[in-house]
């Protein structure tokens, strides 16, 4: 038994003094509030003169003075029951949550067991139709492979695709490959390139990406300061994205403060709740949370998995778009990874994964994903088993080959037109059939880096890509890229939980609001017959009539 995969993970006893606890921090305060002349002068037992910058920001920009006294006076157990009560509308709970303090959120969440947390997420998520985001990266930063992989991932149903780099200066080419590949099968894939924030914003302003989410917030002042940041600087950065029509989520995750050594004796859930409230107070439309890159820390303590799901629920209570984690691999055990992930598939979140590995894990530059490309069939079968829309649809080998080839050729044409390093026909052929970078020929990465840096100096934008695509016979892809830029100019992405369907319809909480109020309400896969038909038709399905003699 000692050799079983589950026993290769480290499991820790709680150490509350250091913050190594899911929800029992020795310094976690009790809920309280005091308002004088419209100003929060005491919150969770602390007087205003003792607030750190995070407390002050939450008190001044999160707390809704019109509802705070009502919300804080209400029994937390009653509120917990309202969350799972199908007779209480979602909006009634959202209204009260505008007046919660950090400690109040934690107290409410701690009344809920795992089933109730998942039920709460099902009711409280913002968008009616669930969604899913993927990671599309590769070990060699190969642009032609990246374009082909992104095209396949869009074909499979992903709403968003996030890339990053192994070598930072090559980021613009990775962004371009994902943008072109993502618009190859059909319009609508939102793409980002997770790099240093100034460059990430620059790429978005040029129309080379359409969203971002790697703007990190933290739950203690010392950790914030170590990043040379404050809540105010994050709010300013968020305004930079929004003013350019670029969709933005912040990122946080239980365990980051422990990992950096400044948890202040607070529990992971309490500190994460502060991150969620900062995000809402900044006016940002959503949050990527669920422990994310600190997943292994949260999952090593008792109750860690339930606490991570509680973060996702609190994000929904704050009426934020929620990309609910499930991304970075945290355990060698397939059963534990499934236990962490499938409840969120059943509940449905705005983005069930913050990054399903759309490539094999050896190519995932985000340190490996909880589920990756080798798990596609398992995931599809579970959707079919439970009649649940987890965001993916089956694909055939023929259509996958076709879309990968077209994306690779489109990127080849753009490289040719722009005078960037040659993409050979052999590379296009390899990318068409490649499972990962082990199946790809080597490129001269030094030349690609030089091209990436040169295009930034020359001011290349999405318009230049559109012209190149149209000139070389890829008018449909050019039109799709142009459509995504029009959405950005119109600000369509700035609504909470915004995605773009393959039919070029923007779905968000304003026109696709979650209306779950018990059996027979909310999103039902059976009531979406076109999608349900696709989910059923997995390639390995056999028609029983073929057995008829």
Buried (B, 14 or more C-beta within 10 A) or exposed (E): EEEEEEEEBEEEEBBBEBBBBBBBBBEBBEBBBBBEEEEBBBBBBBEBEEBBEBBBBBBBBBBEEEBBEEBBEBEBEEBBBBBBBEEBBBEEBBBBBBBBBBBBBBBBBBBBEBEBBBBBBBBBBBBBBBBBBBBBBBBBBBBBBBBBBBBBBBBBBBBBBBBBBBBEBBBBBBBBBBBBBBBBBBBBBBBBBBBEBEBBBBBBBBBBBBBBBBBBBBBBBBBBBEEEBBBEEBBEBBBBBBEBBBBBBBBBBBBBBBBBEBBBBBBBBBBBBBBBBBBBBBEBBBBBBBBBBBBBBBBBBBBBBBBBBBBBBBBBBBBBBBBBBBBBBBBEBEEBBBEBBBBBBBBBBBBBBBBBBBBBBEBBBBEBBBBBBEBBEEBBBBBBEEEBBBBBBBBEEEEBBBBBBBBBBBBBBBBEBBEBBEBEEEBBEBBBEBEBBEEBBEBEBEEBBBBBBBBBEEEBBBEBBBBBBBEBEBEBBBBBBBBBBEBBEEBBBBBBBBBBBBEBEBBBBEEBBBEBBEEEEBBBBEEBEEBBEBBBEBEEEEEEEEEEE
